[in-house]
């Protein structure tokens, strides 16, 4: 069934969208252009490698908040596994470090919160910090 040039195709007849650029695949459409969450306002890929490396390294100096910042700021790198291969090891390492640190902090917090004096017995008074002033005789100074 051929149509004459005077007939119009209505949307209800179903139209097929054709990819305007046949060289582009769906995976290339998903690759982010920028390594940071702020897009073109952010860092270039070369600058991003240095910042990601610094955030990752300083996270080991008991500043795991920098690991969280690294994961947040370089979210496109963390989200797309095939993009920005030079930055990705630092961002994934930061995500792993943040996860391990969070698990350790949560277990420490829950141990003291739930366990308390029942778990530690008579050494509980030496572990808690709310009686430091009493222990060193600092309550009668003022």
C-alpha positions as CSV (number, residue, x, y, z in Angstrom):
1,X,0.0,0.0,0.0
2,X,1.7,3.1,-1.2
3,X,0.7,6.6,-0.1
4,X,0.5,9.5,-2.3
5,X,2.5,12.6,-1.5
6,X,-0.6,14.5,-0.6
7,X,-1.5,12.2,2.3
8,X,-0.2,13.1,5.8
9,X,1.0,10.6,8.4
10,X,-0.8,11.0,11.6
11,X,0.8,10.1,15.0
12,X,-1.9,7.5,15.6
13,X,-0.6,5.4,12.7
14,X,2.6,4.9,14.5
15,X,5.9,6.4,13.4
16,X,9.3,5.0,13.7
17,X,12.0,7.2,15.0
18,X,15.3,6.9,13.1
19,X,18.6,7.6,14.8
20,X,19.9,10.8,13.1
21,X,23.5,9.7,13.6
22,X,23.8,5.9,12.9
23,X,27.4,5.9,14.3
24,X,26.2,6.8,17.8
25,X,25.3,3.8,19.9
26,X,23.2,3.8,23.1
27,X,26.3,3.3,25.2
28,X,27.9,6.5,23.8
29,X,24.7,8.4,24.6
30,X,25.0,7.3,28.2
31,X,28.6,8.4,28.7
32,X,28.8,11.6,30.7
33,X,30.7,14.5,29.1
34,X,32.0,15.9,32.4
35,X,33.5,14.0,35.4
36,X,31.9,16.2,38.0
37,X,28.3,16.8,39.0
38,X,28.5,20.5,38.1
39,X,29.0,19.8,34.4
40,X,30.8,22.4,32.3
41,X,31.2,24.7,35.3
42,X,33.3,22.1,37.1
43,X,36.8,20.8,36.5
44,X,38.3,19.4,33.4
45,X,39.3,15.8,33.2
46,X,43.0,16.6,33.8
47,X,42.3,18.7,36.9
48,X,39.8,16.1,38.2
49,X,42.5,13.4,38.4
50,X,44.5,15.5,40.8
51,X,41.6,16.5,43.0
52,X,40.2,12.9,43.1
53,X,43.7,11.6,44.1
54,X,44.0,14.3,46.8
55,X,40.6,13.6,48.2
56,X,41.3,9.9,48.3
57,X,44.7,10.3,49.9
58,X,43.6,12.7,52.6
59,X,40.7,10.4,53.4
60,X,43.3,8.1,55.0
61,X,44.4,10.8,57.3
62,X,41.3,10.3,59.4
63,X,39.3,12.7,57.2
64,X,36.8,10.2,55.7
65,X,34.4,13.1,55.1
66,X,36.7,13.8,52.1
67,X,35.8,10.3,50.8
68,X,32.1,11.3,50.9
69,X,32.9,14.6,49.1
70,X,34.9,12.6,46.5
71,X,32.0,10.2,45.9
72,X,29.5,13.1,45.7
73,X,31.5,15.4,43.5
74,X,32.6,12.7,41.1
75,X,29.2,11.0,41.0
76,X,29.2,10.7,37.2
77,X,32.5,8.8,37.3
78,X,31.1,6.5,40.0
79,X,27.8,5.9,38.2
80,X,29.2,5.1,34.7
81,X,31.8,2.3,34.9
82,X,33.2,2.8,31.4
83,X,33.9,6.5,31.6
84,X,36.9,8.4,32.9
85,X,39.2,5.4,33.6
86,X,42.0,7.6,35.1
87,X,39.7,9.1,37.8
88,X,37.6,6.0,38.6
89,X,40.1,4.1,40.8
90,X,40.3,7.0,43.3
91,X,36.5,7.5,43.4
92,X,35.8,3.8,43.8
93,X,38.5,3.6,46.5
94,X,36.8,6.5,48.2
95,X,33.4,4.8,48.1
96,X,34.9,1.6,49.6
97,X,36.8,3.5,52.3
98,X,33.6,5.5,53.2
99,X,31.6,2.3,53.4
100,X,34.2,0.6,55.6
101,X,34.5,3.7,57.8
102,X,30.8,4.0,58.1
103,X,30.4,0.4,59.1
104,X,33.1,0.7,61.8
105,X,31.6,3.9,63.2
106,X,28.2,2.4,63.3
107,X,29.4,-0.7,65.1
108,X,31.4,1.3,67.6
109,X,28.4,3.6,68.2
110,X,26.0,0.7,68.6
111,X,28.4,-1.2,70.9
112,X,28.5,1.7,73.4
113,X,24.9,2.7,73.0
114,X,23.3,-0.8,73.3
115,X,26.0,-2.6,75.3
116,X,26.9,0.1,77.8
117,X,27.6,-1.0,81.4
118,X,26.1,-4.5,80.8
119,X,28.7,-5.2,78.2
120,X,31.8,-3.6,79.7
121,X,31.1,-4.1,83.4
122,X,33.1,-2.1,86.0
123,X,35.5,-0.7,83.3
124,X,32.5,1.2,81.9
125,X,33.2,4.1,84.3
126,X,36.8,4.4,82.8
127,X,35.5,4.4,79.2
128,X,32.7,6.9,79.3
129,X,33.5,10.6,78.9
130,X,30.7,12.2,80.8
131,X,32.4,11.8,84.2
132,X,35.9,13.2,83.2
133,X,35.4,16.4,85.2
134,X,34.5,14.3,88.3
135,X,37.4,12.0,87.8
136,X,40.0,14.9,87.7
137,X,38.4,17.0,90.3
138,X,37.4,19.8,87.9
139,X,33.9,20.3,89.2
140,X,34.6,22.5,92.1
141,X,36.8,25.1,90.3
142,X,34.0,27.5,89.3
